[in-house]
Amino acid sequence: MKLDQEWLNKFQTLATIVSLLATPIIVAVVGWHVQSSISNESIKKDYVQIAIEILKSPEKQKDDEMRKWAVAVLDKNSPVPFSKDLRNNLEKGAQRIYSSFMSPPDLLMTPPLLIEPPKGSSFGDTTFALVETVGRCRENSLQLELLQKWNREMSGISGK
């Protein structure tokens, strides 16, 4: 019995020493792996942004090798691979990708103006409210028309 207790104490001491030595090593290896993965993802993101800029730029439309490189970078980093036709169109410059990355101008994304009831019951108050309402309706209509025009132009650019 005493021999078992002595052996158990030695084993516990050895296990404590091994765990004290192994813990920082394991933390360092896992930390290095995580940091390396984050660094690689950051580099991939930078290359994707460069590729998008190349494909968006009208000056680069004639440089076939650069477009092929940009398409290859996007295709490699895309979770869904490009179809053969899309890849060929992007390489030739027949299709551009930037409409899906561009948001409408903030001016076109403001909420429509609300219509408010007259503040008084006199003829003047009612007339003023009517004129103000017509102005708000025209402004809302113009904003919608410009947003639709912007959307049609962006769809035409992207080849949709």
N, C-alpha and C positions, 0 to 999 in steps of 0.2 A: 504494500500500500504506500509506504514511504517512498519507494522507488518510482511509483507512478506519479506521485505529487511532485517529486524533484524533476522528473522528465516534463511534466506539464508546466512547471515554472520556467524551465529552460526554453521550452517551445514558445511560451507567452513572451518571454524576453526577446527571443529571436524574431517573432512576428512583429513586435513593437518596433524593433530596429529596422526591419525591412519596410514596414509601412511608413516610418518616418523618412526613410530614404526614397521610397518609391513615390510618395505623394507629390513632392515638388517636380519630380521628373515627369510624371503623368500630367500634371497641370501645365508644365512647360510645353510638352508635346501637343496636347489638345489646344492650348492657346496659339501655338505656332500654326497648327492646321487651320484653325478658325481665321486667324489673321491673314494667312496665305489665301484662303478662299475669298475673303472680303476684298483683298487686294486684286485678285484675278477678276472678280465681278466688276470692280471699279474700272479696271483697264478695258474690259469688254464694253462697258457702258460708254467709255470715252471713244472707243473705236466705232461703236454704233452711231454716236452723235456725229463723228467725222464723216461716216458713210452717208448719213442722211443729208448732211450739208452738201456733200459732193453731188448727190442725186437731185437736190433742190436747186443748185446753182445753175443759172442759164449759161454762164461762161464755161462750165465744165461739160456742157451737152455734147461737145465735139470730141472730147477725150475718151475714146472707147476703152482703153486699158484701165483708166481710173474708174470709169463706171462699172466695169467688170469686177474690179477689186471691191468697190463699194457694195455691189450686189452680193458678192461672195461673203463679205463680212456680215451683212444683214441676214443672209440665208443661213449662215453657220450659227448665228446667235438667236435665231428665231425658233420658238418652240414648235411652230408649224412651218414646215419647209415650203418654199415658193413652188408654185406649179411651173412647169417648163415654159409655158407661154408667158406667164408673168415675169419670170426671170429674163427671158429673151427681150420682152418689151422694155423692162427696166434697163437692161444693158444697152439697148439701141436708143434709149431716150424717148421711145414712143409712148411711154406711160410714166407719169411723175407720181411721187408718193406724198407730196407735202400737204395736200388738202386735208388728209386725215390728222395731220399734226398741227394744223393751224386752227385757232379758235376765232370766232367772229370778233370784231372790234367791240370793246366794252360799251361803246355808245349804242350799238345795236342790241345789246343784251340787257339794257335797263328795262325794268318792268313797265308795262303800259301805264299811262296816266289814268287815274281814277276819275269817274264822273261824279260830281258832287251836286246835291240838290240845292235849290236857291236858298240863300240865307235869310231872306225876308219874303214878305207876301206882296210887296208893292209891284207895280208894273215894271219899274226900273230895276228892281232886284231880279225879277224873273227874266227880263230882257238880258241883263248882264250875265246871269247864269247860263242862258241859252247860248250867247256868244262865246262864253268861256268853254262850254261843253262842245260846241262845234270846233273850236280851236284844238281842244284836247283830242277829239276824234280824228282830226286831220293829222295831228302830230303822231298819234298811235298808228294811223294808216300808213304814213310816210315811213315810220320806223319799220313796220312790218314789210313794206314793199322793198326797202333797202336790204333788209335781212334776207328776204327771198332772192333778191338779185345777187347778193354776195354768195349765197348758197349755190345758186345755179352756176355762177362763174367758177367757184371752187370745184364743183362737180365736173364741169367741162375741162378744167385743167387736169384733174386726176384721171380723166378718161372714163369716168363712170357713166 
